[in-house]
Amino acid sequence: MSESGVRVRFCPSPTGNPHVGMARTALFNWAYARHTGGTFVFRIEDTDSARDSEESYEALVAALRWLGLDWDEGPGVGGPHGPYRQSQRLEIYADVAARLREAGFAYHCYCTPAELDGRREAAMAAGRTPGYDGHCRSLDESQVAGYRAEGRSPALRLAMPDRDFTWDDLVRGEITFAAGQVPDYVLVRANGEPLYTLVNPVDDALMRITHVLRGEDLLSSTPRQLALYDAMATIGVGDGTVPRFGHLPYVMGEGNKKLSKRDPESSLQMYMANGYLPEGVDNYLALLGWSLSEDEDRFSLAQMAEAFDISRVNPNPARFDLKKCTALNGDWIRSISAEDLTRRLIPFLADAGLVAAEPTEAQRDLLRRAVPLVHERIETLTQAIPMLDFLFVDDARFAIDPADAAKLVTTDTEPVLRAAREALAGLPEWETDPIEDALRAALVDGLGLKPKLAFGPVRVALTGRRISPPLFESAQLLGRDRTVSRLDAALASLVG
C-alpha cells in the first residue's frame, strides 16, 4: 500500500485505437494518485475474446507512455496483485462466481435471448420499466431439469437486493438508485465467459482499489457494483473495502453530441501521428472538466499533479474543440527550446524521407539553423515538414508547386528571376543581410517593384511554395550554389 493508502486504477479494454476520452480518464486517475501520494494501477480488461486484440493492447501501452503517465503496478511493471491482464485471471473469476452462487448471491438463468426480448417488449407495452423480471430466481428442480433437457446452458445473474443504493459521488455529490430500479444482471455468459460486470469489481476488490474515477456513462453500473462488493465481502473476496466513486463529465463533440470513437478528433493516434506534443495533449485533456486556475490555461503534468483536487472537477459535459487543442499545442511548441524542437522534429522529417533516422551531422546542423525560421509559425510538428522540405530535398527531387508556378514562375516574371539570379550569383558575402540588400537593390530599386511582387517569384523558385519561412534566411540556409541552381531551373521552366 502507498503511504496515503489511495489506490486508483485505469482499466481500458484493448478494442480499437485509444481515444481522447480514455486518455482523459487515465490522466485524471494518474493526477489523483500523484497528488495524494497514492498508487496508480494500470489494468487491461481483455476478457472479450471476440473484440480484444494484441495490437490494441500494445497501442494502449504506447499511448500511456507517450502521454507520460507512468504506472506503479501493471504490465511491464508488475506488482503484488498481478497478473494485470484479465485474460490471465480467468480461474479467479470462475472461483468467485462459483462462491457467489453457492452463497445464494447469484443464480443460474436459463432464459433465451428470444424470451428476454419478448418479456421486454411486453413490459414496455404494459408501461412497465423494461429489464430482467427475475424469472429464474426461484426455479425448482423440475424446471431446471426441463431446461437442461432442452440443452440450455445457463448464464449467472446477481440477485439484486431489494433496497436503495446511495453513495457520495466525488464529482456529483449524493446519488441514489431506488430499490427495484436496477434489475438482476448477468455476471457470466452461458458460454462461461465472465463479463465486465463481474471481473471489474472482483479485480477492484482483490487489488484493494480505494477510488474509482471513470466516465459518466458508467454511473448507472455503480449500484450493481455496490451490491456485488457487499456480496464479495460476505464470502471473503478482498478486504471489504468499497471504493469511493467519482464520475467524470462526458466529452462532447460537434453538434453537442457525445464524442464518438468514429469522430476523427477522438483518435489519440491522430495526435501522435500529426506531431502534437504530449504536453499539449495532456494539458488540453486536463481542461476537459478541470483547470489549474481561472486565468491559467497552460500547465504541465507536474503542476497538475501538485494541484489536482477531484472535488473541483466540473460535472457538466466538456466540449472537445480541436482548434483550441491545436492552438494550445502551438503555445507549447513555442515554449520549448530550439534544441528540444530540433530533437522532436527529427522523427517526422525521417518519416517524410528528408533526413536519415539517425541524421548526419550536416543534416543536424542544417536543421538546428532552420528551426528558428519555423519555431513561432507552427502549431504541430508536421506543419514544419512543408516549410522545411526545400532545404533537405536534393535538387533532383525538388519540385515547385504547380499552382504556385502557374502564378509566379511565368514569362511575365522572367525579368524578376533573372535579376535575382544576377544579383546573387556574384555576392561576395553569403549572409542574410547582404542577400536582402542585394535583392532589394535589384528588384525593388532596380525594377521598381513592390516587395510582394519582387520577392514572390524568388520565394517560389527557391522553396517551391508561395508560403515559406522568411526568404532571405531561406536563401542563406540553401547556400549560394543551390540558390543559383534553383533560379536557373525556374528560368528554364517558365510557364508561358
Protein Blocks (a to p, Z undefined) as FASTA:
>chain_A
ZZkopacddddddehjddfklmmmmmmmmmmmmmnopacddddddfblklgcfklmmmmm
mmmmmnopacfbdehklpjkbcfbfklmmmmmmmmmmmmmmnopaccdfbdfklmmmmmm
mmmmnopacddehlmmmccfklmmmmmmnopacdddddddddddddddfklopadddehk
accddfbdfkopacfklmmmmmmmmnopabdcddfklmmmmmmmmmmmmmmmmnopajhi
acddddddddddehhiacdfklmklpmklmmmnopafklmmmmmmmnopafblklmbdcf
klmmmmocfklpcfbdcdddfklmmmmmmmmmmmpcfklmmmmmmmmmmmnopacfbacf
klmmmmmmmmmmmmmmpcbfklmmmmmmmmmpcfklgccdfklmmmmmcfklmmmmmmmm
mmmmmombacfklmmmmmmmmmmmmnopafklmmmmmmmmmnopabdcdfklmmmmnomm
lmmmmmmmmmmmocZZ
